[in-house]
């Protein structure tokens, strides 16, 4: 990447991925053999050091490749790697977190050509100023800061030149990428991940579609007291270019070390945004990860990047909410009725209802219990594994609808983000606002309710203590 060009060949990119996967397997085998002669503490230390070395390789290879390869790295970065010893997990995850915002070394000259070709005019005609240094990276593009002729500061997301060829190569090599994921999060349903990444990355190649998604959410959150979705500059958006108003904020990695109260408040805002999207606004962000949030000085959170997006029907949402209500009540009979109606299980397979209820509750326990819960990345990984188990052969004829698969996976990634924050809250009470229409019990909930009801919107209080209960 040092020459500013992306390696587009399947062979070239596959060789890098295959080398990384083979190297990981060989090192793990060698360490296991050597550990037979070591004390338990020495063995744990060896495994930890090996994991940190592998994290550096993952960042180097996947961060430079973009496309589907980087997507797997971003998913890994919010999960708890089951094979990494406890004392080393935080450092391992911190290394992988670099994948969320890494900017590549594609030359500005090449990126400028993409902008000018798509806009059909020179950079100076569209922008009064345009910084040549990228401020962030997406999986298939990078982001620059610029200024319009009317004085507005904007963020300009530009696709890498030739990225479509890169994506095609990555999708053909996806099995190699997932071999790496399977080694650090054993039990992940790699077939499911491959299907979803293929769909998501293909959709993300169309920035005009993403701009439409972005506009839909921006309309819903216009004037919101603590959530910001920056407006889209529609007249400057094209297939490979998206322009939005610029938002200043800290990155996720910068807030992870804040006191408990601040982290929990940020966590509640993240939870509300990702739950309200599908259930209140029928707009599901299918690819939440920490790099898509900016934490503003006034206590608000800005959300960006809506490439993988699902517009849900009210019927889809109602189906999901009814299942959640049955899980809240631990009502197996109601769950059986619903899953038969929705085609999840056949009428003659009543025997699947008990195991299915166990899986749903195992994946949702954190907002089914009326108490404060502090989330962890380990819990998030367990949820993702439960999600995979729900679709394995042991459930015979069970068939989860595609919209529920995407929703469950998205919530698993949200859980991973909240787990990295170690956020504490009564997620049960917050969730019931949307699921059952109950009155809010937190300060943020009351502020949001006033906004949704058209009342006077109060400015959000920056985090200075836990939300009132």
C-alpha positions, 0 to 999 in steps of 0.5 A, spaced: 500 500 500 506 504 500 505 506 493 498 508 494 495 503 490 490 497 492 492 490 490 486 488 486 488 481 484 484 475 488 491 471 488 495 477 491 490 478 496 488 471 497 496 470 498 496 475 504 490 472 507 492 465 506 499 466 509 496 470 515 491 464 517 496 459 516 501 462 520 496 463 525 495 455 525 502 454 525 504 458 531 498 456 535 500 449 534 507 450 536 505 454 542 501 448 544 506 443 543 511 447 547 506 449 553 506 441 555 513 443 558 511 449 561 508 451 568 501 453 567 503 461 568 508 460 563 503 457 558 498 462 559 504 468 558 506 464 552 499 464 549 498 471 551 504 474 547 502 470 541 495 473 541 498 480 541 503 478 535 497 475 531 493 482 533 499 486 530 499 481 523 491 482 523 491 489 523 497 490 518 493 485 513 486 486 514 487 494 515 491 495 509 486 490 505 479 494 506 473 491 503 470 484 506 477 483 509 476 489 514 469 487 515 471 481 519 477 485 523 471 490 525 467 484 527 473 481 531 474 488 534 468 488 538 468 480 541 471 477 546 477 472 543 475 466 547 482 463 546 486 469 548 488 469 556 484 473 560 490 478 562 491 479 555 484 480 552 484 488 553 490 489 550 488 484 544 482 488 543 485 495 543 490 493 538 484 490 533 480 496 535 485 500 530 481 497 524 475 501 526 478 508 524 485 506 520 486 510 514 490 507 508 496 510 504 492 511 497 494 517 494 490 524 495 491 524 487 488 518 486 482 520 491 481 527 488 480 523 481 474 519 484 471 526 486 472 530 480 470 524 475 463 523 479 462 530 480 463 532 473 467 538 475 474 540 479 475 540 486 475 548 487 468 548 483 465 544 488 469 546 495 472 552 497 477 548 501 479 541 501 484 538 506 488 533 503 490 528 509 484 523 510 481 524 517 478 517 517 477 510 513 471 506 512 471 499 509 471 501 502 473 508 502 476 514 506 473 521 509 476 528 508 474 534 511 472 540 506 469 547 506 463 549 502 463 556 498 457 558 503 462 556 509 459 550 511 464 545 514 463 538 511 465 531 511 467 528 504 467 520 504 470 517 497 471 510 495 477 508 493 479 507 486 478 500 483 475 498 490 469 494 486 475 489 483 478 489 490 471 487 493 470 482 488 477 479 490 475 479 497 469 476 497 472 470 493 477 469 498 472 470 504 473 463 507 480 465 508 479 471 512 474 467 516 479 462 518 482 467 522 476 469 525 474 462 527 481 461 531 480 467 535 472 467 536 471 459 536 464 457 535 462 463 530 457 461 525 462 463 519 457 461 513 452 466 516 457 471 517 460 470 510 453 471 507 451 477 511 458 480 509 457 479 501 450 482 502 453 488 506 459 490 502 455 489 495 450 494 498 455 499 500 458 500 493 453 504 492 454 511 495 447 514 492 443 508 496 447 510 502 446 517 502 438 515 501 439 511 508 443 517 511 437 522 509 432 517 512 435 517 519 437 524 519 430 526 518 428 522 524 433 525 528 432 532 526 433 536 533 434 530 537 436 532 544 442 528 544 443 524 538 445 527 531 445 524 524 449 530 520 445 532 514 447 530 507 449 535 502 444 531 497 447 536 491 454 533 492 452 526 493 454 521 487 455 513 486 462 514 489 462 520 493 458 522 499 458 529 503 455 531 509 455 536 514 462 535 519 461 533 526 467 534 531 467 529 536 472 524 540 472 517 537 470 511 541 477 509 544 478 516 547 472 515 552 473 508 554 477 510 560 472 515 562 469 514 569 463 509 570 458 514 570 460 517 563 461 511 560 454 508 562 451 515 559 454 514 553 452 507 553 445 508 554 445 513 548 448 508 543 443 503 546 437 508 545 439 509 538 440 502 535 434 500 538 429 506 536 432 505 529 428 499 527 423 499 532 420 506 532 423 508 525 423 502 522 430 503 520 435 498 522 442 500 521 445 493 520 453 494 521 454 498 528 461 498 530 465 503 534 468 507 529 461 509 527 460 514 533 463 521 535 462 523 542 461 530 542 463 535 547 456 537 549 454 530 551 451 528 544 453 522 540 453 523 532 452 517 528 455 516 521 456 511 516 449 507 513 451 503 508 448 496 510 441 498 512 434 495 512 428 498 511 423 494 515 415 493 515 411 494 521 409 487 520 416 485 521 417 489 527 411 487 530 413 480 529 419 481 533 416 485 538 411 479 539 417 474 540 420 479 545 414 480 549 413 472 549 420 471 552 419 477 557 413 473 560 417 466 559 411 464 555 413 458 551 406 456 549 405 464 546 412 463 543 410 456 539 404 460 536 408 466 534 414 461 531 409 457 527 405 463 524 412 466 522 414 460 519 420 459 524 418 452 526 413 447 523 406 446 527 408 438 528 415 440 532 413 443 538 419 439 541 423 445 539 419 450 543 423 449 549 430 449 546 428 455 542 426 459 548 432 457 552 436 460 546 432 467 545 433 468 553 440 466 553 441 471 548 437 477 551 437 476 558 441 482 559 434 486 558 430 481 560 432 482 568 429 488 572 436 490 575 442 494 573 447 490 569 454 491 567 455 489 560 462 485 558 465 483 551 465 476 554 457 476 554 457 479 547 461 474 544 456 469 548 450 472 545 453 472 538 455 464 539 447 463 541 445 466 535 449 462 531 447 456 535 439 458 533 441 456 526 445 450 527 443 443 525 440 441 532 434 445 531 432 441 525 427 444 521 427 451 525 428 457 520 429 464 522 427 469 517 432 473 514 430 480 517 431 477 524 437 474 523 440 481 521 437 484 527 439 479 532 446 480 529 446 487 529 444 487 536 450 482 538 454 488 535 451 493 539 452 489 545 459 488 544 460 496 543 456 496 550 461 491 553 467 494 551 464 500 555 463 496 561 456 500 561 451 499 567 444 500 566 437 497 567 437 495 560 430 492 562 427 498 563 429 502 557 428 496 553 420 496 555 419 503 553 419 501 546 417 494 546 411 495 551 410 503 550 412 504 558 414 511 561 421 512 561 425 511 568 431 515 566 433 522 565 435 521 558 429 517 557 424 523 559 428 528 555 427 523 549 420 522 550 419 530 551 422 530 544 418 525 541 411 528 543 413 535 541 414 538 547 420 543 549 426 539 548 431 541 553 439 541 552 442 534 554 446 534 560 453 532 559 455 526 563 456 528 570 453 522 574 448 516 573 442 517 570 436 518 575 432 512 576 
